[in-house]
């Protein structure tokens, strides 16, 4: 398999967090840096961002990550995914990761990339029986991904293709740990200190 693109979904509004959660610090580094690092095993990474999110755009630019602006972020995560796939249509696969998942391990992404390269068409990590992120799609789903819209992301594609899903059991609890509120971040920080 040729190029697998890591897609960092960072065009949300952080409305439940109260401020830009992607810039919230974890051990002195912005949350989004951890999420981006988790996609390092991909051949390249692109980030979907809002045009008005200058702080995130600047941070990602400094990190060498290609940014794609979602022209209509209010259309939701599905539309961000469509923008990403259209911007990287030459890719052989995509690993989709919401940017508010800073506890994911790069080794988990590595397993997904290797699974795609071994011929899987759809793969996801499972922690204690629960499906997490990132979710990896082969080019077989290019058209379906490029047509997404709305706020449910690619969930419908996974749901309608469960028989093709390669489940990867992992001990990486980070596959489930997304941060929506300041309280959730505080809880994660506390749990990771114990």
C-alpha positions in Angstrom: 0.0 0.0 0.0 1.2 3.5 -0.8 0.6 6.6 1.3 -1.5 6.5 4.4 -2.5 9.9 5.5 -3.1 10.8 9.1 -6.1 13.2 9.4 -6.1 15.4 12.5 -9.6 16.7 12.9 -9.2 20.1 14.5 -11.9 22.3 13.1 -14.3 22.2 16.0 -15.4 25.0 18.2 -14.6 23.7 21.8 -18.0 25.0 22.9 -18.3 22.7 25.9 -14.7 23.3 27.0 -15.1 27.1 27.4 -11.8 28.0 25.6 -9.8 26.5 22.8 -9.2 23.1 24.2 -6.6 22.2 21.6 -4.3 24.7 23.2 -5.0 23.5 26.7 -1.7 22.4 28.2 -0.8 18.9 29.3 2.6 18.8 31.0 3.5 22.2 29.4 2.5 21.3 25.8 -0.7 22.0 24.0 -3.1 19.1 23.7 -3.0 19.1 19.9 0.7 18.4 19.9 0.1 15.1 21.6 -2.7 14.1 19.2 -0.5 15.1 16.2 2.4 13.0 17.6 0.1 10.0 17.8 -0.3 10.1 14.0 3.4 10.1 13.4 3.4 6.5 12.0 1.4 7.7 9.0 3.2 8.7 5.9 2.0 12.2 6.2 -0.4 14.2 8.4 -2.9 16.8 7.4 -4.9 18.8 9.9 -8.4 20.2 9.3 -8.8 23.6 10.9 -11.0 26.7 11.0 -9.7 29.7 9.1 -10.2 31.9 12.1 -8.2 29.6 14.5 -5.0 31.5 14.0 -3.3 30.0 17.1 -3.9 26.4 16.1 -2.9 27.2 12.5 0.4 28.8 13.7 1.2 26.0 16.0 0.6 23.3 13.4 2.5 25.3 10.8 5.5 25.5 13.2 5.2 21.7 13.6 5.4 21.2 9.9 1.9 19.8 9.6 0.0 20.7 6.4 -3.3 22.5 7.3 -6.4 22.3 5.2 -9.1 24.9 6.1 -12.6 23.7 6.5 -14.5 26.5 4.8 -17.7 25.6 6.7 -16.8 24.2 10.1 -20.3 24.4 11.4 -21.2 21.5 9.0 -19.4 19.2 11.5 -16.9 16.5 11.6 -18.2 14.6 8.6 -17.6 17.6 6.4 -14.1 18.0 7.8 -13.4 14.4 6.9 -14.7 15.0 3.4 -12.4 18.1 3.0 -9.4 16.0 4.2 -10.1 13.1 1.8 -10.6 15.5 -1.1 -7.4 17.3 -0.2 -5.5 13.9 -0.2 -7.3 11.9 -2.7 -4.1 10.3 -4.0 -3.7 8.5 -0.6 -4.2 4.8 -0.3 -5.7 5.1 3.1 -6.6 7.4 6.0 -6.3 7.3 9.8 -8.9 9.7 11.2 -8.3 11.1 14.6 -10.2 13.9 16.5 -7.6 16.4 17.8 -8.9 16.2 21.3 -7.5 12.7 22.0 -4.0 13.5 23.5 -3.5 10.2 25.3 -3.5 7.9 22.2 -0.1 6.1 21.7 1.7 6.3 18.4 2.2 2.5 18.7 -1.6 2.0 18.3 -1.6 4.1 15.1 1.4 2.1 13.9 -0.7 -1.1 14.3 -3.5 0.4 12.3 -1.2 1.6 9.5 0.4 -1.9 9.3 -3.1 -3.5 9.2 -4.1 -1.3 6.3 -0.8 -2.2 4.5 -1.5 -5.9 5.1 -4.7 -5.6 3.1 -7.4 -4.6 5.6 -10.0 -2.2 4.2 -11.2 -0.9 7.6 -9.6 -1.1 11.0 -10.1 0.3 14.5 -8.6 -0.2 18.0 -10.7 -1.8 20.7 -10.0 -1.2 24.4 -11.9 -3.6 26.7 -14.4 -4.4 23.9 -15.1 -0.7 23.1 -14.2 0.7 19.7 -12.0 3.8 19.8 -9.9 6.1 17.6 -8.2 6.4 15.2 -10.2 4.6 12.6 -8.4 3.6 9.5 -10.0 3.4 6.0 -8.5 2.1 2.8 -9.1 3.8 -0.5 -12.1 1.5 -1.1 -14.0 4.1 1.1 -12.6 7.2 -0.7 -15.9 8.1 -2.4 -18.0 7.5 0.8 -15.6 9.5 2.9 -15.5 12.4 0.4 -19.3 12.6 0.5 -19.6 12.9 4.3 -21.4 15.8 5.9 -22.9 16.6 9.3 -21.6 15.9 12.8 -21.5 12.1 13.0 -18.1 11.8 11.3 -17.6 8.4 9.6 -19.6 6.4 12.1 -22.2 5.5 9.5 -19.6 4.1 7.1 -18.2 1.9 9.9 -21.7 0.8 11.0 -22.6 -0.3 7.4 -19.3 -2.2 6.9 -18.9 -4.0 10.2 -18.2 -7.3 8.4 -15.1 -5.7 6.9 -13.8 -4.1 10.1 -10.5 -5.5 11.4 -10.7 -5.1 15.2 -7.3 -4.5 16.9 -7.4 -5.3 20.6 -5.2 -2.9 22.5 -4.3 -2.0 26.1 -4.1 1.7 25.1 -6.9 3.4 27.0 -6.1 6.5 25.1 -8.1 5.2 22.2 -11.3 6.2 24.2 -10.0 9.3 26.0 -11.4 12.3 24.2 -11.5 15.6 26.0 -14.7 17.6 25.7 -14.8 19.6 28.9 -12.2 21.2 31.2 -13.4 18.8 33.9 -12.6 15.8 31.7 -9.1 17.2 31.1 -8.6 17.6 34.9 -9.8 14.0 35.5 -7.4 12.7 32.8 -4.5 14.7 34.3 -5.3 13.3 37.7 -5.6 9.7 36.5 -2.3 9.9 34.6 -0.5 11.1 37.7 -1.6 8.1 39.8 
